[in-house]
Amino acid sequence: MTQILSFFKMRLFLHAFILGCLSSSSNAGRPRQPPRRLVNLEKYAVSADAGPLQLHIDVENIGARNETAPYLYGLMFEDINYSGDGGIYAELIRNRAFQGLAITPSKPFAPSLSGWAPIGNAVLSLDSLHALSDALTTVMKVVVPSNATGTVGFKNFGFWGMDVRPQTYSASFFVLRPKLGKPVSFTLSLQSNLTGETWASSTIPAVDIPSIDYAQINATIFNQKTAPNSNNTFSITMDASQVAGQTLYFNLVSLFPETFKGRKNGLRKDLAEAFYNLKPKFLRFPGGNNMEGESTATRWKWWKTIGPLKDRAGRPGDWGYQNTDGLGLLEYLEWCEDMSIIPILAVYAGYSLDKTSYPASQMGTIVQEALDELEYCMGATTTKYGALRAAHGHPEPFDIKFIEIGNEDYLSTTYPYRWDIMYKALKAAYPDITYIATAFDEGEFKDANGHHQKLKLPPGTIWDTHHYQEPKYFLANFNFYDNWQASTNNTDVGVFLGEYSVFQVDTPDGKIIWTHPNPNRIVFPRLISAIGEGVYALGGERNPKVVKMSSYAPSLQNLNSFQWDPDMIHFTANHDQTVLSASYWQQYLFAHYRGSHTLPVTNANGDFNPLFWAASIENSTNTVYFK
């Protein structure tokens, strides 16, 4: 049966999605049933005249169906907008290892006591003579005067506050006292920064503090109260009578709430659950610009993001703040595991944001880094890095189906030789992995002699393309991928819409203004954002042989400090203030309501614009989706 949808002079509501489930069967074994009802689109008619339109959805011709892209909707993540540290990485302590917070004109990313304050007579300062480890070399020195009385210690203000609600918190810290002394009791507390009211606390009695090597102290805080706001602090205090006249050293002070799926060193529950509820199929990580580094020295180095936290030095992030690397390679892979999604692992490809490119003669080093990384992810426990992964608590190898080589390499002129070297080496070692290029025809590429060089993508690869544009751009490019493979002579190359969003409202010239102030910039996604992005996504759904994957970017924004807007999810320390934007719900609808195969839709009357559409069917349930 061919289903007909007719709209005559209807008034289209361009700021809402029309999504209909046309037929449904609860048992895949039953014969196909006729559609139970048509979606009454006329009740949404509020603006914009459209001419007569009649659509035919063919549900009979099974041979005309195409399999939909199995990994079409997923997540892109990099630590921007305090979305990692201070965001989905659940650590509540800001500047936990005294690495500093932000760029300063005289000393970029200098160690600091930002986020910390003394309690009582304690005097706080930085110290580099009593390093915790080779990675964490700056510690906090706490001097307690000999005449101190009462309670002494220090507190941390968190990432613009701390969320306090009934749950169990896990705390830990490292402490050293060069001069032997009597045992010390520590009290760990969560309290209001406004009233001083204590919400919960835990006391560790009679700790013998070592004088040579640091001791790690662990504690559990059971909380039954809900703070009225997030203006709260975490403190570690001592009885002054036990430590008067003494000097103690602290580092890696940590406090975790309950995490997503209970994962140690894991993800903030509300943000992770928001991602999980999108039904994503993949996670692309670790970036993004934040993988490339502002220089080759400060790029994301996978081997420095694994192992015990005391051995992770962190790095200056690309977005103006220090990254702890607590959310490291293994944590990203476990994120995928806990959400039952596949990883899209981006590997450094020899280019950093200061426009430095590794010469071809030195690319062997970069290739080996990537091969070692893949061995850590996928290798048997009999291999060097597979054994290291097992030592870190995950003996089972991860399944890596996709590798992205670089990020936005159309901004460089050297990608052709770097891509060629890396692709051939990785493909030879891992022939079953699909490789993703971060450039195709956007850049002006040159060979070693400065001559123009075209980038040719091998069959079976995927091109990652990024678009931050106006709504009209996405409408105009609704059909861009209809004949893309034939028109570009890429008959076996797919497309990954790896980063896209409506960036600003429509302007006469369509020119994107990247800097602030920009009166046309969309700070928070609007309904028109969701419409533009939705139309573009329909173009992807109609072309599953071309468009293999897509992801909105950036995904998270801490409202207290951000470097990019718009973003899909907005949050603060207070979980009650997490906002799921219009763009989030567009992603939600499209990921939740899609079938296993496309359905042909023909228009007997009328054409695309201002109405755009696509249809699919879930073969297992005989459910038809019309968008």
WOMO-V979663 format. One record per pair of residues at least 12 apart in sequence whose C-alpha atoms are under 7 Angstrom apart, sorted by the first residue. I is the first residue (numbers start at 1). J is the second residue. D is the distance in whole Angstrom. If there is no record, write none. Layout:
i=I j=J d=D
i=I j=J d=D
This chain:
i=1 j=58 d=7
i=1 j=59 d=6
i=1 j=60 d=6
i=2 j=56 d=6
i=2 j=57 d=6
i=2 j=58 d=5
i=2 j=59 d=6
i=2 j=60 d=7
i=3 j=56 d=6
i=3 j=57 d=5
i=3 j=58 d=6
i=4 j=54 d=7
i=4 j=55 d=6
i=4 j=56 d=5
i=4 j=57 d=6
i=5 j=54 d=6
i=5 j=55 d=5
i=5 j=56 d=6
i=6 j=53 d=6
i=6 j=54 d=4
i=6 j=55 d=6
i=7 j=52 d=6
i=7 j=53 d=5
i=7 j=54 d=6
i=8 j=51 d=6
i=8 j=52 d=4
i=8 j=53 d=6
i=9 j=49 d=6
i=9 j=50 d=5
i=9 j=51 d=5
i=9 j=52 d=6
i=10 j=42 d=6
i=10 j=45 d=6
i=10 j=49 d=6
i=10 j=50 d=6
i=11 j=45 d=4
i=11 j=46 d=5
i=11 j=47 d=5
i=11 j=48 d=6
i=11 j=49 d=5
i=11 j=50 d=7
i=12 j=44 d=7
i=12 j=45 d=5
i=12 j=46 d=6
i=12 j=47 d=5
i=12 j=48 d=6
i=12 j=49 d=7
i=13 j=44 d=6
i=13 j=45 d=5
i=13 j=46 d=5
i=13 j=47 d=5
i=15 j=527 d=5
i=15 j=528 d=6
i=15 j=531 d=6
i=16 j=527 d=7
i=16 j=531 d=7
i=18 j=627 d=6
i=19 j=626 d=6
i=19 j=627 d=4
i=20 j=39 d=6
i=20 j=625 d=6
i=20 j=626 d=5
i=20 j=627 d=6
i=21 j=623 d=7
i=21 j=624 d=6
i=21 j=625 d=5
i=21 j=626 d=6
i=22 j=35 d=6
i=22 j=36 d=7
i=22 j=37 d=6
i=22 j=38 d=6
i=22 j=624 d=5
i=22 j=625 d=6
i=22 j=626 d=7
i=23 j=35 d=4
i=23 j=36 d=6
i=23 j=623 d=5
i=23 j=624 d=5
i=24 j=621 d=7
i=24 j=622 d=6
i=24 j=623 d=4
i=24 j=624 d=7
i=25 j=621 d=5
i=25 j=622 d=6
i=25 j=623 d=6
i=26 j=621 d=6
i=27 j=621 d=6
i=28 j=620 d=5
i=28 j=621 d=5
i=28 j=622 d=7
i=32 j=622 d=6
i=51 j=606 d=6
i=52 j=605 d=6
i=52 j=606 d=6
i=53 j=605 d=5
i=53 j=606 d=4
i=54 j=603 d=6
i=54 j=604 d=5
i=54 j=605 d=5
i=54 j=606 d=7
i=55 j=601 d=6
i=55 j=602 d=6
i=55 j=603 d=4
i=55 j=604 d=6
i=56 j=601 d=5
i=56 j=602 d=5
i=56 j=603 d=6
i=57 j=599 d=7
i=57 j=600 d=6
i=57 j=601 d=5
i=57 j=602 d=7
i=58 j=599 d=6
i=58 j=600 d=6
i=58 j=601 d=6
i=59 j=599 d=7
i=64 j=600 d=7
i=65 j=597 d=6
i=65 j=598 d=5
i=65 j=599 d=5
i=65 j=600 d=7
i=66 j=597 d=5
i=66 j=598 d=5
i=67 j=596 d=6
i=67 j=597 d=4
i=67 j=598 d=6
i=68 j=544 d=5
i=68 j=596 d=5
i=68 j=597 d=5
i=68 j=598 d=6
i=69 j=544 d=5
i=69 j=548 d=5
i=71 j=281 d=5
i=71 j=282 d=7
i=71 j=548 d=7
i=71 j=549 d=6
i=72 j=548 d=6
i=72 j=549 d=4
i=72 j=550 d=6
i=73 j=280 d=6
i=73 j=281 d=6
i=73 j=549 d=6
i=73 j=550 d=5
i=73 j=551 d=6
i=73 j=591 d=6
i=74 j=280 d=4
i=74 j=281 d=5
i=74 j=282 d=5
i=74 j=283 d=6
i=74 j=550 d=6
i=74 j=551 d=5
i=75 j=280 d=6
i=75 j=282 d=6
i=75 j=283 d=5
i=75 j=284 d=6
i=75 j=551 d=5
i=75 j=552 d=7
i=76 j=283 d=6
i=76 j=284 d=5
i=76 j=285 d=7
i=76 j=551 d=6
i=76 j=552 d=7
i=76 j=553 d=6
i=76 j=555 d=7
i=77 j=284 d=6
i=77 j=285 d=5
i=77 j=286 d=6
i=77 j=287 d=6
i=77 j=555 d=6
i=78 j=285 d=6
i=78 j=286 d=5
i=78 j=287 d=5
i=78 j=288 d=6
i=78 j=290 d=6
i=79 j=290 d=7
i=80 j=319 d=6
i=80 j=563 d=7
i=81 j=556 d=7
i=81 j=557 d=5
i=81 j=558 d=6
i=81 j=561 d=6
i=81 j=562 d=4
i=81 j=563 d=5
i=81 j=564 d=7
i=82 j=557 d=7
i=82 j=558 d=6
i=82 j=561 d=7
i=82 j=562 d=7
i=83 j=556 d=5
i=83 j=557 d=6
i=83 j=558 d=6
i=85 j=323 d=7
i=86 j=159 d=5
i=87 j=558 d=7
i=88 j=267 d=5
i=88 j=268 d=5
i=88 j=271 d=6
i=88 j=272 d=7
i=89 j=266 d=6
i=89 j=267 d=5
i=89 j=268 d=6
i=89 j=327 d=6
i=90 j=256 d=6
i=90 j=257 d=7
i=90 j=259 d=7
i=90 j=266 d=6
i=90 j=267 d=5
i=90 j=268 d=4
i=91 j=254 d=7
i=91 j=255 d=6
i=91 j=256 d=5
i=92 j=158 d=6
i=92 j=159 d=7
i=92 j=162 d=7
i=92 j=255 d=6
i=92 j=256 d=6
i=93 j=156 d=7
i=93 j=158 d=5
i=93 j=254 d=6
i=93 j=255 d=6
i=94 j=115 d=6
i=94 j=158 d=5
i=94 j=159 d=5
i=95 j=114 d=7
i=95 j=115 d=7
i=96 j=252 d=5
i=96 j=253 d=5
i=96 j=254 d=6
i=97 j=136 d=7
i=97 j=139 d=7
i=97 j=251 d=5
i=97 j=252 d=5
i=97 j=253 d=7
i=98 j=111 d=6
i=98 j=112 d=6
i=98 j=113 d=6
i=98 j=138 d=6
i=98 j=139 d=6
i=99 j=111 d=4
i=99 j=112 d=6
i=100 j=112 d=5
i=100 j=114 d=7
i=100 j=322 d=7
i=101 j=321 d=5
i=101 j=322 d=5
i=102 j=320 d=6
i=102 j=321 d=4
i=102 j=322 d=6
i=103 j=320 d=6
i=103 j=321 d=7
i=109 j=316 d=6
i=109 j=322 d=7
i=115 j=156 d=6
i=115 j=157 d=6
i=115 j=158 d=7
i=116 j=154 d=7
i=116 j=155 d=6
i=116 j=156 d=5
i=116 j=157 d=7
i=117 j=154 d=6
i=117 j=155 d=5
i=117 j=156 d=7
i=118 j=153 d=6
i=118 j=154 d=4
i=118 j=155 d=6
i=119 j=152 d=5
i=119 j=153 d=5
i=119 j=154 d=5
i=119 j=155 d=7
i=120 j=151 d=6
i=120 j=152 d=5
i=120 j=153 d=7
i=121 j=144 d=7
i=121 j=145 d=7
i=121 j=148 d=6
i=121 j=152 d=6
i=122 j=142 d=6
i=122 j=143 d=6
i=122 j=144 d=5
i=122 j=152 d=6
i=122 j=153 d=6
i=123 j=142 d=6
i=123 j=143 d=5
i=123 j=144 d=6
i=124 j=140 d=7
i=124 j=141 d=6
i=124 j=142 d=5
i=124 j=143 d=7
i=125 j=140 d=6
i=125 j=141 d=5
i=125 j=142 d=7
i=126 j=138 d=7
i=126 j=139 d=6
i=126 j=140 d=5
i=126 j=141 d=6
i=127 j=139 d=5
i=127 j=140 d=6
i=127 j=141 d=6
i=132 j=214 d=7
i=132 j=251 d=7
i=133 j=310 d=6
i=133 j=311 d=7
i=135 j=310 d=7
i=135 j=311 d=5
i=135 j=312 d=6
i=135 j=313 d=4
i=136 j=310 d=6
i=136 j=313 d=6
i=139 j=249 d=7
i=139 j=250 d=6
i=139 j=251 d=5
i=140 j=249 d=6
i=140 j=250 d=5
i=140 j=251 d=6
i=141 j=248 d=6
i=141 j=249 d=5
i=141 j=250 d=7
i=142 j=247 d=6
i=142 j=248 d=5
i=142 j=249 d=6
i=143 j=246 d=6
i=143 j=247 d=5
i=143 j=248 d=7
i=144 j=243 d=7
i=144 j=244 d=5
i=144 j=245 d=5
i=144 j=246 d=6
i=144 j=247 d=6
i=145 j=244 d=6
i=145 j=245 d=5
i=146 j=244 d=5
i=146 j=245 d=4
i=147 j=244 d=7
i=148 j=240 d=6
i=148 j=244 d=6
i=149 j=240 d=5
i=149 j=241 d=7
i=150 j=239 d=6
i=150 j=240 d=5
i=151 j=237 d=6
i=151 j=238 d=6
i=151 j=239 d=5
i=151 j=240 d=5
i=152 j=237 d=5
i=152 j=238 d=5
i=152 j=239 d=6
i=152 j=240 d=6
i=153 j=236 d=6
i=153 j=237 d=4
i=153 j=238 d=6
i=154 j=235 d=6
i=154 j=236 d=6
i=154 j=237 d=6
i=155 j=233 d=6
i=155 j=234 d=5
i=155 j=235 d=4
i=155 j=236 d=6
i=156 j=233 d=6
i=156 j=234 d=5
i=156 j=235 d=6
i=157 j=232 d=7
i=157 j=233 d=5
i=157 j=234 d=7
i=158 j=233 d=7
i=159 j=573 d=7
i=160 j=573 d=6
i=161 j=230 d=5
i=161 j=231 d=5
i=161 j=232 d=5
i=161 j=233 d=7
i=161 j=573 d=6
i=162 j=230 d=5
i=162 j=231 d=6
i=162 j=232 d=5
i=162 j=233 d=7
i=162 j=573 d=6
i=162 j=574 d=7
i=163 j=230 d=5
i=163 j=573 d=6
i=163 j=574 d=5
i=163 j=575 d=7
i=164 j=226 d=6
i=164 j=227 d=5
i=164 j=230 d=7
i=165 j=224 d=7
i=165 j=225 d=6
i=165 j=226 d=4
i=165 j=227 d=6
i=166 j=223 d=5
i=166 j=224 d=4
i=166 j=225 d=5
i=166 j=226 d=6
i=167 j=222 d=6
i=167 j=223 d=5
i=167 j=224 d=7
i=167 j=258 d=7
i=168 j=220 d=7
i=168 j=221 d=6
i=168 j=222 d=5
i=168 j=223 d=6
i=168 j=257 d=6
i=168 j=258 d=6
i=169 j=220 d=6
i=169 j=221 d=5
i=169 j=222 d=6
i=169 j=255 d=7
i=169 j=256 d=6
i=169 j=257 d=5
i=169 j=258 d=6
i=170 j=219 d=6
i=170 j=220 d=5
i=170 j=221 d=6
i=170 j=255 d=6
i=170 j=256 d=5
i=170 j=257 d=6
i=171 j=218 d=6
i=171 j=219 d=5
i=171 j=220 d=6
i=171 j=254 d=6
i=171 j=255 d=4
i=171 j=256 d=6
i=172 j=216 d=7
i=172 j=217 d=5
i=172 j=218 d=4
i=172 j=219 d=6
i=172 j=253 d=6
i=172 j=254 d=5
i=172 j=255 d=7
i=173 j=216 d=6
i=173 j=217 d=5
i=173 j=218 d=7
i=173 j=251 d=6
i=173 j=252 d=6
i=173 j=253 d=4
i=173 j=254 d=6
i=174 j=214 d=6
i=174 j=215 d=5
i=174 j=216 d=4
i=174 j=217 d=6
i=174 j=250 d=6
i=174 j=251 d=5
i=174 j=252 d=6
i=174 j=253 d=7
i=175 j=214 d=5
i=175 j=215 d=6
i=175 j=216 d=7
i=175 j=248 d=7
i=175 j=249 d=6
i=175 j=250 d=5
i=175 j=251 d=7
i=176 j=209 d=6
i=176 j=210 d=6
i=176 j=211 d=6
i=176 j=213 d=7
i=176 j=214 d=5
i=176 j=215 d=7
i=176 j=248 d=6
i=176 j=249 d=5
i=176 j=250 d=7
i=177 j=209 d=6
i=177 j=210 d=6
i=177 j=211 d=5
i=177 j=247 d=6
i=177 j=248 d=5
i=177 j=249 d=6
i=178 j=211 d=4
i=178 j=212 d=7
i=179 j=211 d=6
i=180 j=211 d=6
i=183 j=206 d=5
i=183 j=207 d=5
i=183 j=208 d=5
i=183 j=209 d=7
i=184 j=205 d=7
i=184 j=206 d=5
i=184 j=207 d=5
i=184 j=208 d=7
i=184 j=242 d=6
i=185 j=203 d=7
i=185 j=204 d=6
i=185 j=205 d=4
i=185 j=206 d=5
i=185 j=207 d=6
i=185 j=238 d=6
i=186 j=203 d=6
i=186 j=204 d=5
i=186 j=205 d=7
i=186 j=236 d=7
i=186 j=237 d=6
i=186 j=238 d=5
i=187 j=201 d=7
i=187 j=202 d=6
i=187 j=203 d=4
i=187 j=204 d=6
i=187 j=236 d=6
i=187 j=237 d=5
i=187 j=238 d=6
i=188 j=201 d=5
i=188 j=202 d=5
i=188 j=203 d=6
i=188 j=235 d=6
i=188 j=236 d=5
i=188 j=237 d=7
i=189 j=201 d=4
i=189 j=202 d=7
i=189 j=234 d=6
i=189 j=235 d=5
i=189 j=236 d=7
i=190 j=232 d=7
i=190 j=233 d=6
i=190 j=234 d=5
i=190 j=235 d=7
i=191 j=232 d=6
i=191 j=233 d=6
i=191 j=234 d=7
i=192 j=231 d=6
i=192 j=232 d=4
i=192 j=233 d=6
i=193 j=231 d=6
i=193 j=232 d=5
i=193 j=233 d=6
i=194 j=231 d=7
i=199 j=223 d=7
i=199 j=225 d=6
i=200 j=221 d=7
i=200 j=222 d=7
i=200 j=223 d=5
i=201 j=221 d=6
i=202 j=220 d=7
i=202 j=221 d=6
i=229 j=574 d=7
i=230 j=573 d=6
i=230 j=574 d=5
i=260 j=272 d=6
i=261 j=338 d=7
i=270 j=575 d=7
i=276 j=339 d=6
i=278 j=587 d=7
i=278 j=588 d=5
i=278 j=591 d=7
i=279 j=591 d=6
i=279 j=592 d=7
i=280 j=341 d=7
i=281 j=341 d=5
i=281 j=342 d=6
i=282 j=341 d=5
i=282 j=342 d=5
i=282 j=343 d=6
i=282 j=344 d=7
i=283 j=336 d=7
i=283 j=341 d=7
i=283 j=342 d=6
i=283 j=343 d=5
i=283 j=344 d=6
i=284 j=343 d=6
i=284 j=344 d=4
i=284 j=345 d=6
i=285 j=344 d=7
i=285 j=345 d=6
i=285 j=346 d=6
i=286 j=346 d=6
i=287 j=346 d=7
i=288 j=407 d=6
i=289 j=318 d=7
i=289 j=407 d=7
i=290 j=317 d=6
i=290 j=318 d=5
i=291 j=348 d=7
i=292 j=348 d=6
i=292 j=351 d=7
i=292 j=352 d=5
i=292 j=353 d=6
i=293 j=318 d=6
i=293 j=352 d=5
i=293 j=353 d=6
i=294 j=318 d=6
i=294 j=352 d=6
i=294 j=353 d=5
i=294 j=354 d=6
i=295 j=352 d=5
i=295 j=353 d=6
i=295 j=354 d=6
i=296 j=352 d=6
i=298 j=315 d=6
i=298 j=316 d=6
i=302 j=329 d=6
i=302 j=373 d=7
i=305 j=325 d=5
i=305 j=326 d=7
i=305 j=328 d=5
i=305 j=329 d=6
i=306 j=328 d=6
i=306 j=329 d=6
i=306 j=330 d=6
i=307 j=392 d=6
i=309 j=326 d=6
i=312 j=325 d=7
i=319 j=563 d=7
i=343 j=400 d=6
i=344 j=402 d=5
i=344 j=403 d=6
i=344 j=404 d=7
i=345 j=402 d=7
i=345 j=403 d=5
i=345 j=404 d=6
i=346 j=403 d=6
i=346 j=404 d=4
i=346 j=405 d=6
i=346 j=406 d=6
i=347 j=370 d=6
i=347 j=404 d=6
i=347 j=405 d=5
i=347 j=406 d=6
i=348 j=405 d=7
i=348 j=406 d=5
i=349 j=366 d=7
i=349 j=405 d=6
i=349 j=406 d=5
i=349 j=418 d=7
i=350 j=363 d=7
i=350 j=366 d=6
i=355 j=412 d=7
i=357 j=414 d=7
i=360 j=417 d=7
i=360 j=418 d=7
i=367 j=422 d=6
i=372 j=385 d=7
i=376 j=389 d=6
i=377 j=397 d=6
i=377 j=398 d=6
i=378 j=397 d=5
i=378 j=398 d=5
i=378 j=399 d=6
i=379 j=397 d=6
i=380 j=397 d=7
i=381 j=395 d=7
i=401 j=433 d=5
i=401 j=434 d=6
i=402 j=433 d=6
i=402 j=434 d=5
i=402 j=435 d=6
i=403 j=433 d=7
i=403 j=434 d=6
i=403 j=435 d=5
i=403 j=436 d=6
i=404 j=435 d=6
i=404 j=436 d=4
i=404 j=437 d=6
i=405 j=436 d=6
i=405 j=437 d=6
i=405 j=438 d=7
i=406 j=438 d=6
i=407 j=438 d=5
i=408 j=438 d=5
i=408 j=439 d=6
i=409 j=438 d=6
i=409 j=439 d=6
i=410 j=439 d=5
i=410 j=442 d=6
i=410 j=443 d=4
i=411 j=443 d=6
i=413 j=444 d=6
i=413 j=445 d=4
i=413 j=446 d=6
i=414 j=445 d=6
i=414 j=446 d=6
i=416 j=455 d=6
i=434 j=460 d=7
i=434 j=461 d=6
i=435 j=461 d=5
i=435 j=462 d=6
i=436 j=461 d=6
i=436 j=462 d=5
i=436 j=463 d=6
i=436 j=464 d=6
i=437 j=462 d=6
i=437 j=463 d=5
i=437 j=464 d=6
i=438 j=463 d=6
i=438 j=464 d=5
i=438 j=465 d=7
i=439 j=463 d=7
i=439 j=464 d=7
i=440 j=455 d=6
i=440 j=463 d=7
i=441 j=455 d=7
i=459 j=492 d=5
i=459 j=493 d=6
i=460 j=492 d=6
i=460 j=493 d=5
i=461 j=493 d=5
i=461 j=494 d=6
i=462 j=493 d=5
i=462 j=494 d=4
i=462 j=495 d=5
i=462 j=496 d=6
i=463 j=494 d=6
i=463 j=495 d=5
i=463 j=496 d=6
i=464 j=495 d=6
i=464 j=496 d=5
i=464 j=497 d=6
i=464 j=498 d=6
i=465 j=496 d=6
i=465 j=497 d=5
i=465 j=498 d=6
i=466 j=497 d=6
i=466 j=498 d=6
i=466 j=499 d=5
i=466 j=500 d=6
i=467 j=499 d=6
i=467 j=500 d=5
i=467 j=501 d=7
i=468 j=500 d=5
i=468 j=501 d=5
i=468 j=502 d=6
i=468 j=503 d=5
i=469 j=501 d=7
i=469 j=502 d=5
i=469 j=503 d=5
i=469 j=504 d=7
i=469 j=512 d=7
i=470 j=502 d=5
i=470 j=503 d=6
i=470 j=504 d=5
i=470 j=505 d=6
i=470 j=506 d=5
i=471 j=502 d=6
i=471 j=505 d=7
i=471 j=506 d=6
i=471 j=529 d=7
i=471 j=532 d=5
i=472 j=506 d=6
i=474 j=532 d=6
i=474 j=533 d=7
i=474 j=535 d=7
i=474 j=536 d=5
i=475 j=532 d=6
i=475 j=535 d=6
i=475 j=536 d=7
i=477 j=536 d=7
i=478 j=535 d=6
i=478 j=536 d=5
i=478 j=539 d=5
i=479 j=539 d=6
i=481 j=543 d=7
i=481 j=546 d=7
i=482 j=543 d=6
i=494 j=546 d=5
i=494 j=547 d=6
i=494 j=548 d=6
i=495 j=546 d=6
i=495 j=547 d=5
i=495 j=548 d=6
i=496 j=547 d=6
i=496 j=548 d=6
i=496 j=549 d=5
i=496 j=550 d=6
i=497 j=549 d=6
i=497 j=550 d=4
i=497 j=551 d=6
i=498 j=550 d=5
i=498 j=551 d=5
i=499 j=551 d=6
i=499 j=552 d=5
i=499 j=553 d=5
i=500 j=551 d=7
i=500 j=552 d=5
i=500 j=553 d=6
i=501 j=533 d=6
i=501 j=552 d=6
i=501 j=553 d=7
i=502 j=529 d=5
i=502 j=532 d=7
i=502 j=533 d=7
i=503 j=521 d=6
i=503 j=522 d=6
i=503 j=566 d=7
i=504 j=520 d=5
i=504 j=521 d=4
i=504 j=522 d=5
i=505 j=520 d=5
i=505 j=521 d=6
i=505 j=522 d=7
i=522 j=566 d=6
i=523 j=565 d=5
i=523 j=566 d=5
i=524 j=565 d=7
i=524 j=566 d=5
i=524 j=567 d=7
i=525 j=566 d=6
i=525 j=567 d=7
i=525 j=581 d=6
i=525 j=582 d=6
i=525 j=583 d=6
i=526 j=582 d=6
i=527 j=582 d=6
i=529 j=583 d=7
i=530 j=582 d=6
i=530 j=583 d=5
i=530 j=586 d=6
i=534 j=586 d=6
i=535 j=612 d=7
i=538 j=613 d=7
i=538 j=614 d=6
i=542 j=614 d=6
i=553 j=567 d=7
i=554 j=567 d=5
i=554 j=568 d=7
i=555 j=567 d=6
i=555 j=568 d=5
i=555 j=569 d=6
i=556 j=568 d=6
i=556 j=569 d=5
i=556 j=570 d=6
i=557 j=569 d=6
i=557 j=570 d=5
i=557 j=571 d=6
i=558 j=570 d=6
i=558 j=571 d=5
i=558 j=572 d=6
i=559 j=571 d=6
i=559 j=572 d=6
i=560 j=572 d=7
i=568 j=580 d=7
i=568 j=581 d=6
i=568 j=583 d=6
i=568 j=584 d=5
i=569 j=581 d=6
i=569 j=584 d=7
i=593 j=625 d=7
i=594 j=616 d=6
i=594 j=625 d=6
i=595 j=616 d=5
i=595 j=617 d=4
i=595 j=618 d=4
i=595 j=625 d=7
i=596 j=617 d=6
i=596 j=618 d=5
i=596 j=619 d=6
i=597 j=616 d=5
i=597 j=617 d=5
i=597 j=618 d=6
i=598 j=615 d=6
i=598 j=616 d=4
i=598 j=617 d=6
i=599 j=615 d=5
i=599 j=616 d=5
i=599 j=617 d=7
i=601 j=615 d=7
i=613 j=627 d=5
i=614 j=626 d=6
i=614 j=627 d=5
i=615 j=627 d=6
